[in-house]
Amino acid sequence: NSRWFDDHLEIFHHINLGIGTALGDQGLIVPVLKQVQDMDLMAIAAGLADLTARARDNRLKPEDVRDGTFTLSNHGVSGSLIATPIIISQPQSAILGVGKIAPKWVFRAESPDKPVLRQMMTLSLVFDHRIIDGAPAAKFLQYVKQVVEEPYLLLAA
């Protein structure tokens, strides 16, 4: 959640979440939900629903697509299981791709000798290596995975 300059790094203290929104034959736009760090999950969901609806109805204002600090690309809504979004809207430094949730046979610790059918989703994180190395980026992705699998952890924080 920062911006690269040749001579310094600006770290944002706010999170303005961009959400990639498909517009059919008209391409893609990334409206931005501002100050997400001050919202609960329900407010974020409502804000994103409002932005995507206004985007698809061509009712966004110029300020609705400015000042993003991190983008979420939900390519799974199109049926894609795996994708790696690499276009990062400047001045952002990362984008999180979310694939389709689909049943998949997996081996789990509780049953290492037999596969179990689970709902699975692929996450992909693309980031600017000038700002962060792979290890802390992987740690962030691991945290996102944990919160998706165990959302009650957010309540304990």
VOMARDO-782676 format. One line per field, with one value per residue: residue number from 0; residue in three letters; x, y, z of N, C-alpha, C in turn. Coordinates in Angstrom, 1 decimal, m for minus. Layout:
REM VOMARDO-782676
pos <- c(NUM; ...) .
code <- c(Ala; ...) .
n.X <- c(X; ...) .
n.Y <- c(Y; ...) .
n.Z <- c(Z; ...) .
ca.X <- c(X; ...) .
ca.Y <- c(Y; ...) .
ca.Z <- c(Z; ...) .
c.X <- c(X; ...) .
c.Y <- c(Y; ...) .
c.Z <- c(Z; ...) .
REM end
This chain:
REM VOMARDO-782676
pos <- c(0; 1; 2; 3; 4; 5; 6; 7; 8; 9; 10; 11; 12; 13; 14; 15; 16; 17; 18; 19; 20; 21; 22; 23; 24; 25; 26; 27; 28; 29; 30; 31; 32; 33; 34; 35; 36; 37; 38; 39; 40; 41; 42; 43; 44; 45; 46; 47; 48; 49; 50; 51; 52; 53; 54; 55; 56; 57; 58; 59; 60; 61; 62; 63; 64; 65; 66; 67; 68; 69; 70; 71; 72; 73; 74; 75; 76; 77; 78; 79; 80; 81; 82; 83; 84; 85; 86; 87; 88; 89; 90; 91; 92; 93; 94; 95; 96; 97; 98; 99; 100; 101; 102; 103; 104; 105; 106; 107; 108; 109; 110; 111; 112; 113; 114; 115; 116; 117; 118; 119; 120; 121; 122; 123; 124; 125; 126; 127; 128; 129; 130; 131; 132; 133; 134; 135; 136; 137; 138; 139; 140; 141; 142; 143; 144; 145; 146; 147; 148; 149; 150; 151; 152; 153; 154; 155; 156) .
code <- c(Asn; Ser; Arg; Trp; Phe; Asp; Asp; His; Leu; Glu; Ile; Phe; His; His; Ile; Asn; Leu; Gly; Ile; Gly; Thr; Ala; Leu; Gly; Asp; Gln; Gly; Leu; Ile; Val; Pro; Val; Leu; Lys; Gln; Val; Gln; Asp; Met; Asp; Leu; Met; Ala; Ile; Ala; Ala; Gly; Leu; Ala; Asp; Leu; Thr; Ala; Arg; Ala; Arg; Asp; Asn; Arg; Leu; Lys; Pro; Glu; Asp; Val; Arg; Asp; Gly; Thr; Phe; Thr; Leu; Ser; Asn; His; Gly; Val; Ser; Gly; Ser; Leu; Ile; Ala; Thr; Pro; Ile; Ile; Ile; Ser; Gln; Pro; Gln; Ser; Ala; Ile; Leu; Gly; Val; Gly; Lys; Ile; Ala; Pro; Lys; Trp; Val; Phe; Arg; Ala; Glu; Ser; Pro; Asp; Lys; Pro; Val; Leu; Arg; Gln; Met; Met; Thr; Leu; Ser; Leu; Val; Phe; Asp; His; Arg; Ile; Ile; Asp; Gly; Ala; Pro; Ala; Ala; Lys; Phe; Leu; Gln; Tyr; Val; Lys; Gln; Val; Val; Glu; Glu; Pro; Tyr; Leu; Leu; Leu; Ala; Ala) .
n.X <- c(0.8; 1.6; 3.7; 6.0; 8.9; 11.6; 13.5; 12.5; 10.1; 6.7; 4.5; 1.3; m1.2; m3.8; m6.3; m7.4; m9.4; m9.3; m11.6; m11.6; m13.8; m15.8; m17.1; m18.6; m18.6; m17.4; m15.1; m13.0; m13.1; m11.9; m13.3; m13.0; m13.0; m13.0; m10.9; m11.0; m9.9; m11.3; m13.7; m16.2; m16.7; m19.3; m19.9; m17.9; m18.6; m21.1; m20.4; m18.7; m20.6; m22.3; m20.5; m19.7; m22.2; m22.9; m20.8; m21.4; m23.8; m22.9; m22.5; m20.5; m18.4; m15.7; m14.0; m14.5; m12.9; m10.3; m7.2; m6.7; m5.1; m4.6; m5.5; m8.3; m8.9; m11.4; m11.4; m12.7; m15.5; m16.0; m15.7; m13.1; m10.6; m7.9; m5.7; m3.4; m3.3; m1.5; m1.3; m0.8; m2.5; m1.1; m0.6; m0.3; 1.0; 0.5; m1.7; m4.4; m5.5; m8.5; m9.8; m12.3; m14.6; m14.6; m15.4; m13.0; m10.8; m8.8; m6.0; m6.1; m4.8; m6.2; m7.0; m4.9; m4.5; m6.6; m8.4; m10.4; m13.4; m13.5; m14.5; m12.7; m10.4; m8.4; m5.8; m4.0; m1.2; 0.2; 3.0; 5.1; 8.4; 10.3; 9.4; 8.7; 9.8; 9.5; 9.0; 7.7; 5.5; 4.3; 3.7; 1.6; m0.2; m0.7; m1.9; m4.3; m5.5; m5.9; m7.8; m9.9; m10.5; m11.0; m13.0; m13.8; m11.6; m11.1; m12.9; m11.7; m9.5) .
n.Y <- c(m1.2; 1.4; 3.9; 4.1; 6.1; 7.5; 8.5; 8.1; 6.3; 6.4; 5.7; 4.7; 5.7; 5.2; 3.2; 2.8; 1.1; m0.3; m1.7; m4.0; m3.7; m5.2; m4.1; m5.3; m5.2; m2.8; m2.7; m2.4; m0.9; 0.7; 1.5; 3.2; 2.5; 4.5; 5.0; 2.4; 1.2; 2.1; 0.8; m1.7; m5.2; m5.4; m2.8; m2.3; m4.3; m3.2; m0.7; m1.4; m2.8; m0.7; 1.0; m0.7; m1.1; 1.5; 1.9; 0.1; 1.2; 3.5; 5.8; 6.8; 9.2; 11.4; 11.5; 9.0; 7.2; 7.7; 7.9; 5.3; 2.8; 0.2; m2.7; m4.9; m7.7; m9.4; m11.9; m14.3; m14.1; m14.3; m16.9; m17.8; m19.8; m19.5; m16.7; m14.1; m11.0; m8.4; m5.7; m2.9; m0.3; 2.8; 5.1; 2.7; m0.3; m2.9; m5.7; m7.8; m10.9; m12.7; m15.9; m18.1; m19.7; m23.1; m26.6; m29.0; m31.8; m32.4; m33.0; m33.1; m32.1; m33.5; m35.8; m37.3; m39.5; m39.8; m38.2; m35.2; m33.5; m30.1; m26.7; m24.5; m21.8; m19.8; m17.5; m14.7; m12.7; m9.8; m7.7; m4.8; m5.2; m3.4; m2.2; m4.2; m7.4; m10.9; m12.6; m11.0; m10.3; m12.8; m13.5; m11.7; m12.6; m15.1; m14.4; m13.3; m15.5; m17.0; m15.4; m15.6; m18.3; m18.5; m16.5; m15.5; m14.7; m12.1; m10.8; m11.2; m9.6) .
n.Z <- c(0.0; m1.1; m2.8; m5.4; m5.8; m7.6; m5.7; m3.2; m1.0; m0.7; 1.8; 2.2; 4.5; 4.5; 2.9; m0.2; m2.1; m5.2; m7.5; m10.0; m12.7; m15.0; m18.1; m20.1; m23.6; m23.6; m22.2; m19.3; m16.1; m13.2; m10.4; m7.3; m3.9; m1.1; 1.8; 3.1; 5.3; 7.5; 7.5; 8.2; 7.2; 6.0; 5.3; 3.4; 1.4; 0.7; m0.3; m2.5; m4.0; m4.7; m6.2; m8.4; m9.6; m10.3; m12.1; m14.2; m15.0; m16.2; m14.5; m13.0; m11.3; m12.1; m9.7; m8.6; m9.7; m9.0; m7.1; m6.1; m4.0; m3.9; m5.7; m6.4; m8.4; m9.6; m11.3; m11.3; m11.4; m14.1; m14.6; m14.6; m13.4; m12.7; m13.0; m13.7; m12.9; m14.3; m14.8; m13.1; m11.7; m11.8; m9.1; m7.7; m6.1; m6.1; m7.0; m6.4; m7.5; m7.8; m8.1; m9.6; m7.3; m6.9; m6.8; m5.7; m5.6; m2.8; m0.6; 2.9; 6.1; 8.1; 6.9; 5.5; 3.8; 2.1; m0.5; m0.2; m1.0; m1.6; m1.5; m3.5; m4.2; m6.2; m5.4; m6.5; m6.3; m7.5; m7.5; m7.0; m7.2; m6.5; m4.3; m2.4; m1.2; m2.2; 0.1; 2.3; 0.8; 0.2; 2.8; 3.4; 1.5; 2.5; 4.9; 3.9; 2.8; 5.2; 6.5; 4.7; 4.9; 7.6; 8.7; 11.1; 12.5; 12.0; 13.6; 16.1; 16.1) .
ca.X <- c(0.0; 2.6; 4.0; 7.5; 9.5; 13.1; 14.3; 11.8; 8.9; 5.6; 3.7; m0.1; m1.8; m5.2; m6.5; m8.4; m9.5; m9.9; m12.2; m11.8; m15.2; m16.0; m18.2; m18.9; m17.8; m16.8; m13.8; m12.9; m12.9; m11.5; m13.7; m12.2; m13.7; m12.0; m10.8; m11.5; m9.4; m12.3; m15.0; m16.3; m16.9; m20.6; m19.8; m17.1; m19.4; m22.2; m19.7; m18.3; m21.8; m22.7; m19.5; m19.8; m23.5; m22.8; m19.9; m22.1; m24.8; m22.2; m22.9; m19.4; m17.9; m14.2; m13.4; m14.8; m11.8; m9.0; m6.6; m6.6; m3.8; m4.5; m6.7; m8.8; m9.4; m12.2; m11.6; m13.5; m16.9; m16.1; m15.5; m11.7; m10.1; m6.6; m5.2; m2.4; m3.4; m0.2; m1.4; m1.1; m2.8; m0.2; 0.7; m0.3; 2.2; 0.0; m3.1; m4.8; m6.5; m9.3; m10.3; m13.6; m14.7; m15.1; m15.1; m11.7; m10.4; m7.6; m5.6; m6.1; m4.1; m7.1; m7.2; m3.8; m4.5; m7.7; m8.8; m11.7; m13.9; m13.6; m14.6; m11.3; m10.3; m7.0; m5.5; m2.7; m0.7; 1.2; 3.5; 6.2; 9.5; 11.1; 8.8; 8.6; 10.3; 8.6; 8.7; 6.6; 4.3; 3.8; 3.1; 0.4; m1.2; m1.0; m2.9; m5.6; m6.0; m6.3; m9.0; m10.9; m10.8; m11.5; m13.3; m14.0; m10.3; m11.2; m13.6; m10.8; m8.4) .
ca.Y <- c(0.0; 2.5; 4.4; 4.2; 7.3; 7.2; 8.9; 7.7; 5.5; 6.9; 4.6; 5.3; 5.3; 4.9; 2.1; 3.1; m0.2; m0.3; m3.0; m4.1; m3.9; m5.4; m3.3; m5.9; m4.8; m1.5; m2.9; m2.5; 0.3; 0.4; 2.4; 3.1; 2.7; 5.2; 4.9; 1.1; 0.8; 2.6; 0.2; m3.2; m6.0; m5.1; m1.5; m2.5; m5.0; m2.3; 0.3; m2.0; m3.1; 0.6; 1.4; m1.5; m0.8; 2.8; 1.7; m0.6; 2.1; 4.7; 6.9; 7.1; 10.5; 11.3; 11.2; 7.6; 6.3; 8.3; 7.7; 3.9; 2.5; m1.3; m3.1; m6.3; m8.1; m10.7; m12.5; m15.5; m13.9; m14.6; m18.3; m18.1; m20.4; m18.9; m15.6; m13.3; m9.7; m7.8; m4.3; m2.3; 1.1; 3.7; 4.9; 1.6; m1.2; m4.3; m6.1; m9.1; m11.5; m13.7; m16.8; m18.7; m20.8; m24.3; m27.9; m29.6; m32.8; m32.0; m33.8; m32.2; m32.7; m34.4; m37.0; m37.3; m40.7; m39.8; m36.8; m34.7; m32.5; m28.8; m25.5; m23.9; m20.6; m19.4; m16.1; m14.3; m11.3; m9.2; m6.6; m4.1; m5.7; m2.3; m1.8; m5.3; m8.6; m12.0; m13.1; m10.3; m10.4; m14.1; m13.5; m11.0; m13.5; m16.2; m13.8; m13.2; m16.9; m17.4; m14.7; m16.2; m19.6; m18.4; m15.0; m15.1; m14.2; m10.6; m10.3; m11.3; m8.7) .
ca.Z <- c(0.0; m1.2; m4.1; m5.6; m6.5; m7.8; m4.6; m1.9; m1.0; 0.0; 2.4; 2.5; 5.8; 4.2; 1.9; m1.2; m2.8; m6.5; m7.9; m11.5; m13.1; m16.4; m18.7; m21.3; m24.8; m23.4; m21.5; m17.9; m15.3; m11.8; m9.4; m6.0; m2.6; m0.3; 3.3; 3.5; 6.7; 8.5; 7.3; 8.4; 6.0; 5.4; 4.6; 2.2; 0.5; 0.2; m1.1; m3.7; m4.8; m5.2; m7.2; m9.6; m10.2; m11.0; m13.2; m15.2; m15.5; m16.7; m13.6; m12.1; m11.4; m12.2; m8.4; m8.3; m10.3; m8.7; m5.8; m5.6; m3.4; m4.0; m6.6; m6.4; m9.7; m9.3; m12.6; m11.1; m11.8; m15.5; m14.7; m14.7; m12.2; m12.4; m13.8; m13.0; m13.4; m14.2; m15.0; m11.8; m11.9; m11.1; m8.5; m6.9; m6.2; m6.1; m7.4; m5.9; m8.4; m7.1; m9.1; m9.3; m6.3; m7.5; m6.0; m6.1; m4.7; m2.2; 0.6; 4.0; 7.2; 8.9; 6.2; 4.6; 3.0; 1.1; m0.9; 0.2; m1.9; m0.9; m2.4; m3.5; m4.9; m6.4; m5.2; m7.1; m5.9; m8.3; m6.8; m7.5; m6.4; m6.1; m3.0; m1.4; m1.7; m2.2; 1.4; 3.0; m0.1; 0.5; 4.1; 3.2; 0.8; 3.5; 5.8; 3.2; 2.7; 6.5; 6.8; 3.8; 5.4; 9.0; 8.8; 12.5; 13.0; 11.9; 14.8; 17.3; 15.9) .
c.X <- c(0.9; 2.9; 5.5; 7.8; 11.0; 13.9; 13.7; 10.6; 7.9; 4.7; 2.3; m0.6; m3.3; m5.2; m7.6; m8.4; m10.1; m10.5; m12.4; m13.2; m15.3; m17.2; m18.6; m18.0; m17.1; m15.5; m13.9; m12.6; m12.6; m12.0; m13.0; m13.1; m12.7; m12.1; m11.4; m11.1; m10.4; m13.6; m15.0; m16.7; m18.2; m20.6; m18.9; m17.9; m20.5; m21.5; m19.2; m19.5; m22.3; m21.8; m19.7; m21.2; m23.5; m21.8; m20.6; m23.3; m24.2; m22.5; m21.7; m18.9; m16.4; m13.5; m13.6; m13.7; m10.4; m8.5; m6.6; m5.2; m3.6; m5.7; m7.0; m9.4; m10.1; m12.5; m12.5; m14.9; m17.1; m15.9; m14.0; m11.2; m8.7; m6.2; m4.2; m2.5; m2.1; m0.2; m1.8; m1.3; m1.8; m1.0; 0.7; 0.8; 1.8; m1.4; m3.3; m5.8; m7.2; m10.0; m11.7; m13.6; m15.3; m14.7; m13.8; m11.3; m9.0; m7.3; m5.5; m5.3; m4.9; m7.3; m6.1; m3.7; m5.6; m8.1; m10.2; m12.1; m14.1; m13.8; m13.3; m11.3; m8.8; m6.9; m4.1; m2.4; 0.4; 1.7; 4.7; 7.4; 10.5; 10.6; 8.9; 9.2; 9.2; 8.1; 7.6; 5.3; 3.6; 3.1; 1.7; m0.7; m1.6; m2.1; m4.3; m6.2; m6.6; m7.7; m10.2; m11.4; m11.4; m11.8; m13.5; m12.7; m10.4; m11.9; m12.7; m9.7; m8.8) .
c.Y <- c(1.2; 2.8; 4.5; 5.5; 6.9; 7.5; 8.6; 6.8; 6.2; 5.8; 5.3; 4.8; 5.1; 3.9; 2.5; 2.0; 0.0; m1.7; m3.0; m4.5; m4.1; m4.7; m3.9; m5.6; m3.5; m1.5; m3.0; m1.1; m0.1; 1.5; 2.2; 3.4; 3.3; 4.9; 3.5; 0.7; 1.2; 1.9; m1.2; m3.9; m5.7; m3.7; m1.5; m3.2; m4.0; m1.2; m0.2; m2.3; m1.8; 1.1; 0.6; m1.3; 0.5; 2.7; 1.1; 0.3; 3.4; 5.9; 7.2; 8.6; 10.4; 10.9; 9.7; 6.7; 6.8; 7.8; 6.3; 3.7; 1.0; m1.7; m4.6; m6.6; m9.4; m11.3; m13.8; m15.3; m14.2; m16.1; m18.7; m18.6; m19.7; m17.8; m14.8; m11.9; m8.9; m6.3; m3.7; m0.8; 2.0; 4.8; 3.6; 0.7; m2.6; m4.5; m7.5; m9.7; m12.6; m14.6; m17.3; m19.7; m22.0; m25.6; m28.5; m30.7; m32.4; m33.0; m32.8; m32.9; m33.7; m35.7; m37.2; m38.5; m40.7; m38.4; m36.5; m33.6; m31.2; m27.7; m24.8; m22.7; m20.3; m17.9; m15.8; m12.9; m10.9; m7.9; m6.0; m4.5; m4.6; m1.9; m2.9; m6.5; m9.7; m12.5; m12.4; m10.3; m11.7; m14.2; m12.8; m11.9; m14.7; m15.6; m13.7; m14.5; m17.3; m16.7; m15.2; m17.5; m19.6; m17.0; m14.6; m14.5; m12.6; m10.1; m10.3; m10.2; m7.3) .
c.Z <- c(0.0; m2.6; m4.2; m6.3; m6.7; m6.6; m3.2; m2.1; m0.2; 0.5; 2.7; 3.8; 5.7; 3.1; 1.0; m2.2; m4.1; m6.8; m9.4; m11.8; m14.6; m16.9; m20.0; m22.5; m24.6; m22.6; m20.0; m17.3; m13.9; m10.9; m8.1; m4.8; m1.6; 1.2; 3.8; 4.9; 7.8; 8.4; 7.8; 7.1; 5.3; 4.7; 3.3; 1.1; m0.1; m0.7; m2.4; m4.6; m5.5; m6.4; m8.5; m10.3; m11.0; m12.2; m14.4; m15.8; m16.0; m15.8; m12.7; m12.4; m11.5; m10.8; m8.0; m8.9; m10.0; m7.3; m5.3; m5.0; m3.6; m4.8; m6.4; m7.8; m9.5; m10.7; m12.5; m11.5; m13.3; m15.7; m14.7; m13.3; m11.7; m13.4; m13.0; m13.6; m13.2; m14.4; m13.7; m12.1; m11.1; m10.3; m7.6; m7.1; m6.1; m6.5; m6.9; m6.9; m7.6; m8.2; m8.7; m8.2; m7.0; m6.7; m6.6; m5.1; m4.1; m1.0; 1.7; 5.2; 8.0; 8.2; 5.1; 3.6; 2.0; 0.8; m0.4; m0.8; m1.2; m2.0; m2.3; m4.4; m5.0; m6.2; m5.9; m6.7; m6.8; m7.7; m7.4; m6.6; m6.0; m4.7; m2.0; m2.1; m1.6; m0.8; 2.1; 2.1; 0.1; 1.8; 4.1; 2.5; 1.7; 4.5; 5.2; 3.1; 4.1; 6.8; 5.9; 4.4; 6.8; 9.3; 10.2; 13.1; 12.9; 13.1; 16.1; 17.2; 16.5) .
REM end
